[in-house]
Amino acid sequence: MSTTTVSAPSPAPAGTPASAAAGTGPGAARSRSRAPRGSRLAQWGFVAPAVAFMLLFFGYPLVRNVVMSFQSYTPKTFFTGEAPFNGLDNWRNVFGDSLFTSAVGHTLVFTVGSLLGQFCIGLALAVFFRRRFPLNGVLRSLILLPWLVPTVVSGVVWRRILDQETGVLNSFLGLVGLGDSTPWISSPSFALFSVIMVNIWIGIPFNMVILYGGLQEIPAELNEAAALDGASAWRTFRSVTLPMLRPVITVVLVLGFMSTVKILDLILALTDGGPADSTQTLGTLTYQNSFAQLDFGAGAVVGNVLILISAVFAVFYLRANRNEGK
């Protein structure tokens, strides 16, 4: 027969009330309330550097840009510090300018065309590389090269490729009998299309990598079950793969939109907004107003429009993520 020994609780120190020793009473309540307060202070200590960084490098420039859009801000202001408020004059001048309307249209066409091309080709490549075959990893690495090259460098290289007289593209088209003098970036009819094509080339790797990662997370058993039920490859992709990939698609499209709608360096390197302002977008118009015409108030107005558009889609992105998590 075994004997179980139960140790008696150690006596409380002298002078300790029985309620405190038992873990009840006002003394215990105070000790419990102090612990969460210390924990909250520690949490704020970790968050404070990030909050300070956001306020300093994002909050202040944003507020400053909004204020500048209501001021007569000229190069003289940098020396005198005087920037008188002019009400809504900057906004009226910008919105009343036909170039602003054209820039909005070009931005819409450029953004939608780039997103559609990048997403469709990126998704096709992601599905293609999901299969195992020799040199799969090598080919995927090579496709990443356009994403790794600085955008300005890509723009300069493609400007040489698309040159009407000495470009490689026209030389190749001439060899196959398709014409050798297409004005890809020197004609208003072709320039915007050419810029979209180059931007698609740059953005394909990002779409492919993110979508490929999303495809890897989809269980293979779902596709096998659909095949056993007699579903075709296209039906399986449409009814199984795409619904499972929807959260990743949302991330790709929203982030792609926010990076494309404000693009500047690629257009400056390729066409500088020309010819005849045919590739002028909101991003390039901000640059032209601020640093070419030195009208910083008008540049701030266009910048605020871009910020507002990006903020709307950022809210959409956060809401989509929250709904997917429910």
NORRA-V263803 format. One line per field, one symbol per residue. phi: phi as a letter, one per 30 degrees, with the letter a starting at -180 (. if undefined). psi: psi as a letter, one per 30 degrees, with the letter a starting at -180 (. if undefined). burial: I if it has 24 or more other C-alpha atoms within 12 Angstrom, else O. Layout:
phi = ???
psi = ???
burial = ???
This chain:
phi = .cccccddddddedidddddddibjddddddddddddddddddddddeddddddddcbdddddddddddcbdcbedddccicbddbicddddddddddddddddddddddddddddddddddddddddddddaeieddddddddeedddedddedddddddcedccdddddddddcicjbbddebcbedcddddddddddeddeedddddddddddddeddddddddddjddddddddccddddcedddddddddddddddcdbddddddbhicdhhdcdcddddeddddccchcddddddddddddddddddddddddddddddd
psi = kkkkkkkkkkkklkfkleeeefglleeeeeeefeeeeeeeeeeeeefeeeeeeeeefeeeeeeeeeeffglijlffefefgkikkgbgeeeeeeffkfeeeeeeeeeeeeeeeeeeeeeeeeeeeeeeffkklkgeeeeeeeffefffkkeeeeeeefeeegkeegkeeeeeeeegggkghkieggkfffeeeeeeeeeeeefeeeeeeeeeeeeffkkffeeeeeeefgkleeeeeefeeeefgeeeeeeeeeeeeffefgkeeeeeeefhfakhgfgjleeeeeeeeefefhifeeeeeeeeeeeeeeeefeeeeeeeeeeff.
burial = OOOOOOOOOOOOOOOOOOOOOOOOOOOOOOOOOOOOOOOOOOOOOOOOOOOOOOOOOOOOOIOOIIIIIIIIIIOOOOOOOOOOOOOOOIIOIIOOOOIIOIIIOIIIIIIIIIIIIIIIIIIOIIIOIIOOOOOOOOOIOOIIOIIOOOIIOIIIOIIOIIIIOOOOIIOOOOOOOOOOIIIIIIIOOOIIIIIIIIIIIIIIIIIIIIIIOIIOOIOOOOIOOOOOOOOOOOOIIOOIIOOIIOIIIIIIIIIIIIIIIIIIIIIIIIIIIIOOIIIIIIIIIIIIIIOOOOIIIIIIIIIIIIIOIOOOIOOOIOOOOOOOOO
